[in-house]
Amino acid sequence: MTQLQRAGRHILKRFDKDMRKLQKRVLKMGAMVLEQMERLQEALGQEDDEQARQVIEGDRPIDLQEVKVDKFIIRLLARRSPVGGDLRYIVAASRIVTELERLGDETAQMASALFQERQAVAGCGGTPAHAEVRALLARLMPLFESALEAFEHYDYREALSLARDEGSPRAELDRRLADLMECTFESRQPVAQAANFVLVLRALERSVRHVRNIAEHVVYLITGEDIRHR
């Protein structure tokens, strides 16, 4: 275990019970969002409208979990008046919860565009849209899992890699999304179909950004250094 990881674990010492409750609630919300993504990937592979409907409906429980965590944080701040590392942990957890709620929104929006819109969704380069999005989700989900694990285990190196490393899988996914966006704009497909695909790609771009933001919040949690917008 690195010195930074030991420092991260020390954050939980003062209010151990409450902090671990907070950690568990954040991780539970992360697991709910990951399950939503997995269900969307399955729906895309099986062309399953029912699975897609469950993805859309699954956004509501995620929103409710955000409210529960927010209320817990408010009570924690009122009761404990935390300072230093304890306060930093709570701030980071609150920021991560916001990113998780937005990830859930993006996943539900993708399901809606891919399955409920009247217009078909165009693909690019001969690959159907559903297959392309499924492949992109297969790249995104391990990155998201890594960000959650970095939060759980105070893994500074993993968090920093997800946040900044230009050679990382996250950066490769960014480039793939940019290539698909350019391909879609240059294609001669019907405007409505292309527009729907662009909406899905934009949602995926924002999802990657939310994962990167979670990693940045983990870096802040461990080091106290805010690396956002750098």
N, C-alpha and C positions, 0 to 999 in steps of 0.2 A: 504494500500500500504506500503510495507517495505521500509526501508531507502535505500536499494540498488536499488529498483525500482524507488524511487524518484531521486536518483543520476543518473540513466539511462535516465530518462525523462529530467533531467537538461542538458544532453549532447546536446539536440536538441535546446536549447535556443538561442545560439549565432547566428547560421545561420539557423534559424528555417525553412524557406521556402525551401532552398536547401536541407537540411537534410531530411525533410519530403518527398520531391520529390525522394530522393535516397531510402528512406525506401519503398515507394510505388513501385518503380521499382524493388527492390529486391523481395518484396512480390509478385509482378506480375509474376516474373520469377518462384518463388516457386509454385504459383498456376498453371502455365503451366506444370511444372514437375509433380505435383500431378495429374493433369488431364491426363497426359500421363500414369501414373501408373494405374489410374482408368480404362482407356480405355484398357490397357493390361489385367487387371483382368476380364473385361467384355469379351474380346476376348477369354480368357481361359475358361470362363464359357460357352460360346456359340459355341466354336470351330469356331470362325469367322475370316477367313483369311483377310477380308477387314478391320476389326477393327485393326488387327495386323499390316497391311500395314500402317494404319494411325498413329499407334504408332511409327513406324520406320520413317515415313516422318515427324512426329512431332518433331523429334530431331533438325531439321534444324531451325525452329523458335526459339527454346530455345537457340541455338548457336548465332543467330542474336541478341536476347535479351541480352545475355552476352556481346556482342560487344557494344551495346548501353549503357549498364550500365558502362562498362569500360571507354567509351568515356566521359560519364557524370562525372565520378570520376576524370578523368584527367583534365577536364575543371574546376571542383570544386577545385582541388588542386592548379591549376594555378591562379585562380581568388582570392581565399580566403586565401591561405597560412595558413591552419588551424593548430592549436597546441593543446596540452593537450587532453581533452576529445573529442573535435571535430575531431581531427586527429585519435584518437583511434576508433571512430565510423566509419569513412571512411575505415580504415584498416580492421576492422571486417566485414563490408559490402562487401568489395572486396573479402575477403577470403570466405565468404558465397556464393557469386556468383560463385566462382570457384567450390565449392562443388556441387552447384545446376546443373551446366553444366555437371559435371561428373555423377551425378545421372541420368540426362537425357540420357547420353550415355549408362549407364548400362541398363536402361529400354529398350532402342532401341535394344541393343545387345541381351537381353533376348527374345524380340519379334522375332528377326531374328532367333535365335537358335531354338525356340519353334515352329515356323511356316514356315520358309523358307528353313531350312536345309533338304537335301534329306533323311538323316538318321532319324529314329524316336528317340524320347528322352525317355529314360528309367525312370521309377519311382522307388519306393523303398518300400519294405514291402507290396506289393500288391496294393499300391495306385498309380494311373496313374500320370505321371509327371505333366500334366496340372492341375490336382486337387491339387497336392501338392504345386506347385508354386502359385496357386491362394490363397491357405490358408496362405502361407508365406507372400504374398503381403498384405493380410488382416491384418496381424500383423505389417507389416512395415509401412503402410500408416498412421495409427494413431500416430506412433512415429515421423514420418516426420512432420505431422500436428502440433504436440506438439512442435517440434523444431522451426517451423515457428512462432507459437504463442508466444514462449518464446522470439524470436527476436522482434516481434511486440510490446509486452507488457513489455519487460525488466524483464522477470520472472527468477530471479536467481535460485530459488529452482528447478524449472522445468528443467532448462538448466543443472544444476549440476547433477540432478538425471539421466537425459539422458546420460550425459557424464561419470558418475562414478558409480552409484549405482549398485552393483552386484546383488541385488534382483529385479532390474527393469525389465519391459517387454522387454527392449532392450537386457538385458543380457540373458533372456529366449530365445529370438529369436536367439541369437548367439549360444546357446547350441543346439537348434533344428537344426540349419544349420550344426553344427559339427556332430551331430548324423546322419543326412542324408548323409553327406559326407562319414562317416565311413561305413554306410550301403551300399552305392553305390560301394565303393571299395571292399567290401567283397562279393558282389552279383556275380552271375554267368551269368549275362546278357551279350548280345553281346557288345564287346568293344566299338564300334562306338556309340551305344545308351547310354551306361554308360558315355562315354566321353562327349557327348552333355549335359547330365544332370549335370555333374560336372561343365561344363562351365557356366550353368545357376546358379548353387549354388554359384559358385565363384562370379558371378555378383551380386547376392543377398548379399553375405558377404561384398563385397565392398560397396554396397548401404547402409547397416547398418553402416558401418564405416563412410560414408559421413554424415549420419544423426548425428552420435556421434560427428563428427568434427564440424558440424554446432552448436551443443550445446556448444562445447568447445569455439567456437568463440563468442557466446553470453555471456559466463562467462567472457571472456576477455573484451568484450564491456562494461559490467556493472562494473567490478571490476578493470580492468587493469592487472589482473593476467593471465598469459599464462600457462594453465594447460596441454598443449599438451605434449605427450611423457612421461607422468608421470605414 
